[in-house]
Amino acid sequence: MKHKTNLVIILLLVFCSGCQKGEVKTYSWKFSDCGENWALCLLYPEEENKMYSLKEPIKVAVLDSGVNTDLSVFKDMNVESYSAIDGENPDIDDFGHGTAIAGLISYPYYLNRDKGVNIKLLNVKVLNDKGGGKVEDIVKGIEWSIKQDADIINMSFGFQKDNPKLKSAIDLAIENNITIISSAGNNIGLSTDYPAAYKDVISISSINKDMKRDNLTSKGKVDFVSPGVNLAVFKPDGTKDVASGTSLATALATGIVANLMTREQFERPEEVKQYLTKNAIPLGEKKAENSYGLGLIRYDK
């Protein structure tokens, strides 16, 4: 029997699918606007964040739909691109999701670029222009990230069914001391998506401006929460969009972890989770772990 490997990956985010690659800059993040940029002000309460410039960069692999690396937010940033999908250009993002995710991950770099923050973006295209993908391509993306000595892999997508090939690739990455951060999913209270459901993957759910759980988010194996409702993001043409979802919350969490890695000497992924656990801000009622996990991730000087 022929095995079906094509997975429809639910992202539950609305972006224009026809945006073309461009070089315009029509939007930027500012601490001065904590209304529109509420997530930025919440996660980075001190505008001046102490950063460290390392000889070796913190490498963040973004497995997604590609990234329009021409945008100003990635200007002067060290970027390396790879497509796990044959014949696809990783620097063209027709779906728009990968560009939004990479932009949010780049918060620390963008806001501290004059301080020489050493973060390298690994742009790994594993999703097509409809937001779907194959397990084989995702596995290829993970394997490529391992070869590049990635420190973090961000996977802002998920699906309800487990897959042994994906699990093996995830395990291999963790054995190579790569921290994997993935979105819990937008399943209206159903169980956490894979790969976030795996024990050693840091799973992220989303909260709104009032620090309450987004009703669309999954429940179950949730490690931490991060802002994920009505966030300003970049579209592939450089203009602004407003979107919601655990995908975005995950990207912000990844940005914080990358920021922390510039100063903390983490040897193993479990040490990252231990640090986040120690510094998380508890939210929700008692026994709310399946909704809020261990609490809100926030950058702490």
C-alpha positions in Angstrom: 0.0 0.0 0.0 1.3 3.4 -0.9 2.0 5.6 2.1 0.5 9.1 2.2 3.0 11.6 3.3 1.4 14.8 2.4 0.1 16.6 5.5 -2.2 19.6 5.6 -0.6 21.7 8.3 -3.1 24.0 10.1 -1.7 27.4 10.7 -4.9 29.4 11.3 -3.4 32.7 10.4 -4.6 35.0 7.6 -1.9 36.4 5.3 -2.2 37.5 1.6 -1.0 34.6 -0.5 -0.2 36.7 -3.4 2.4 39.0 -1.8 5.5 39.3 -3.9 9.1 39.7 -2.9 10.2 43.3 -2.5 12.5 45.7 -0.8 10.1 48.3 0.6 10.1 49.3 4.2 6.8 50.7 5.4 6.6 49.5 8.9 8.9 49.2 12.0 8.5 48.3 15.6 8.7 51.0 18.3 8.7 50.9 22.0 6.9 54.2 22.0 3.7 52.6 20.8 2.7 50.0 23.4 -0.8 49.9 22.0 0.0 48.4 18.7 3.2 46.8 19.9 1.9 45.6 23.2 3.7 42.3 22.9 7.0 44.0 22.5 6.5 46.1 25.6 5.2 43.1 27.6 8.1 40.8 26.8 10.9 43.4 26.9 9.8 45.6 29.9 13.2 47.4 29.8 13.8 49.1 26.4 17.6 48.9 26.9 18.3 45.2 27.1 21.8 44.1 28.0 23.2 42.1 25.2 26.4 40.2 24.6 28.3 40.0 21.3 29.7 36.5 20.9 32.4 35.3 18.6 30.2 32.4 17.5 26.6 33.4 16.5 23.5 32.0 18.0 21.9 30.1 15.1 18.2 30.1 14.9 16.6 27.8 12.3 13.1 28.8 11.1 11.4 25.9 9.5 8.5 27.5 7.6 7.3 28.8 4.2 10.5 30.7 3.4 11.4 34.2 4.2 11.7 37.4 2.1 15.2 38.2 3.4 15.3 41.5 1.4 13.2 43.3 4.1 14.8 46.0 6.2 14.2 44.0 9.4 16.8 41.5 8.2 19.2 44.2 7.0 22.8 43.4 7.9 21.6 40.2 9.6 23.5 37.0 9.0 21.1 34.8 7.0 21.6 31.4 5.3 18.8 29.9 3.3 17.9 26.3 2.3 14.9 24.8 0.7 13.9 21.2 1.6 11.3 21.4 -1.2 12.8 20.6 -4.5 12.7 23.5 -7.0 11.6 26.1 -4.4 13.4 29.3 -3.7 13.6 29.7 0.1 13.9 33.5 -0.2 10.5 33.8 -1.8 7.6 33.5 0.6 4.3 33.4 -1.3 2.3 32.2 1.7 3.6 35.0 4.0 3.8 32.9 7.2 7.6 32.4 7.3 8.4 36.1 6.8 6.0 37.0 9.7 7.6 34.4 12.0 11.2 35.3 11.2 10.4 38.9 11.7 9.1 38.3 15.2 12.1 36.1 16.0 14.3 38.9 14.9 13.0 41.3 17.6 16.2 41.1 19.8 18.5 41.6 16.8 16.4 44.4 15.2 16.2 46.4 18.5 19.8 45.9 19.4 21.5 45.8 16.0 23.7 48.7 16.9 25.2 46.6 19.8 26.5 43.9 17.5 24.1 41.2 18.6 25.4 38.0 17.0 22.3 36.0 15.9 22.3 34.0 12.6 19.0 33.2 10.9 18.7 29.9 9.2 15.9 30.2 6.7 14.6 26.7 6.1 11.7 26.3 3.6 9.6 23.2 4.4 6.1 24.5 3.7 4.5 25.3 0.3 2.6 28.4 -0.8 -0.6 27.0 0.8 1.0 26.3 4.2 1.1 22.6 3.8 4.1 20.2 3.7 5.4 16.7 3.6 7.0 14.9 6.6 10.0 14.1 4.4 10.6 17.8 3.7 10.3 18.7 7.4 12.7 15.9 8.3 15.1 17.2 5.6 14.9 20.6 7.1 15.6 19.3 10.6 18.6 17.3 9.3 20.0 20.3 7.5 19.6 22.4 10.6 21.6 19.8 12.6 24.4 19.9 10.0 24.5 23.7 10.4 24.9 23.4 14.2 21.7 25.2 14.9 21.1 26.2 18.5 17.4 26.6 18.2 14.8 25.2 15.7 11.5 27.1 15.5 8.5 25.1 14.2 5.5 27.4 14.1 3.2 24.7 12.7 1.7 21.5 13.7 -0.8 18.6 13.1 -2.8 16.3 15.3 -1.3 13.0 14.2 2.0 11.7 15.4 4.6 10.5 12.9 7.6 8.2 13.8 9.9 9.8 11.2 9.3 13.2 12.5 9.8 12.0 16.1 13.1 10.4 15.2 14.3 13.6 13.5 13.2 15.6 16.6 15.1 13.2 18.9 18.2 13.4 16.8 18.2 17.2 17.0 17.8 17.2 20.7 20.6 14.7 21.0 22.7 17.3 19.2 21.8 19.8 21.9 19.3 21.8 19.7 16.5 23.5 21.6 13.2 22.9 19.7 10.3 25.4 20.2 6.9 24.6 18.6 3.4 26.0 18.6 0.8 24.2 20.7 -1.8 24.8 18.0 -5.0 26.6 17.3 -7.5 23.8 17.7 -10.2 25.5 19.8 -9.3 23.6 23.0 -8.4 20.3 21.5 -5.2 18.5 22.3 -1.7 20.0 21.6 -0.4 19.5 18.1 2.8 17.6 17.1 5.7 18.3 17.3 4.8 20.5 20.3 3.2 17.5 22.1 6.6 15.6 22.2 8.1 15.6 25.7 11.4 17.3 24.9 9.9 20.0 22.7 9.1 23.3 24.3 5.4 24.0 23.5 4.0 27.5 23.4 0.4 28.6 23.6 -0.8 32.2 23.2 -2.4 34.9 25.4 -4.1 38.2 24.6 -3.4 41.7 25.8 -5.3 41.0 29.0 -3.0 38.1 29.8 -5.8 35.6 29.1 -5.6 32.5 27.1 -6.7 32.8 23.5 -9.9 30.8 23.1 -8.6 29.3 19.8 -5.6 27.7 21.3 -5.1 24.0 22.1 -5.1 22.5 25.5 -2.9 19.7 26.9 0.8 19.6 26.8 1.6 23.4 27.1 4.9 24.4 28.6 4.7 28.2 28.4 2.6 31.1 27.0 3.5 34.1 25.0 1.6 37.0 23.3 -0.2 35.8 20.2 -3.3 37.9 19.6 -3.6 40.9 17.3 0.2 41.2 16.7 1.7 43.6 14.1 3.8 41.5 11.7 5.6 42.0 8.4 4.1 40.8 5.1 6.5 39.7 2.4 6.2 43.1 0.7 7.3 44.9 3.9 3.9 46.3 4.8 2.1 45.6 8.0 -0.4 42.9 8.8 -2.2 42.1 12.0 -2.5 38.4 12.9 -3.1 36.0 15.7 -2.1 32.4 16.6 0.2 30.2 18.6 2.6 30.4 15.6 3.3 34.0 16.4 3.5 33.4 20.2 6.1 30.7 19.5 8.2 33.1 17.3 8.3 35.6 20.2 9.3 32.9 22.6 12.1 31.8 20.3 13.4 35.4 20.0 13.6 35.5 23.8 15.5 32.2 24.0 17.9 33.4 21.4 18.4 36.6 23.3 19.1 34.6 26.5 21.6 32.3 24.7 23.8 35.4 24.0 24.5 35.6 27.7 23.7 32.2 29.3 25.9 29.1 28.9 23.3 26.4 28.2 24.8 23.0 27.5 21.6 21.0 27.0 18.0 21.8 25.9 16.7 20.8 29.3 18.8 23.6 30.8 17.0 26.1 28.7 13.6 24.8 29.9 14.8 24.8 33.5 15.8 28.5 33.2 12.5 29.5 31.5 10.6 27.6 34.2 12.5 29.4 37.0 11.8 32.8 35.5 8.3 32.3 34.0 5.4 34.5 35.4 2.5 32.1 36.5 -0.9 32.9 34.9 -4.4 31.5 35.2 -6.2 29.7 37.9 -4.8 26.8 39.9 -4.3 23.6 37.8 -4.3 25.7 34.7 -1.2 24.0 33.3 -3.0 22.6 30.3 -3.9 26.1 29.3 -1.1 28.4 30.5 1.7 25.9 31.2 4.3 27.2 33.6 3.5 30.7 32.7 4.6 33.7 30.6 8.0 33.8 29.1 9.6 37.2 29.4 13.1 38.6 28.9 14.6 39.3 32.3 17.8 41.2 32.7 
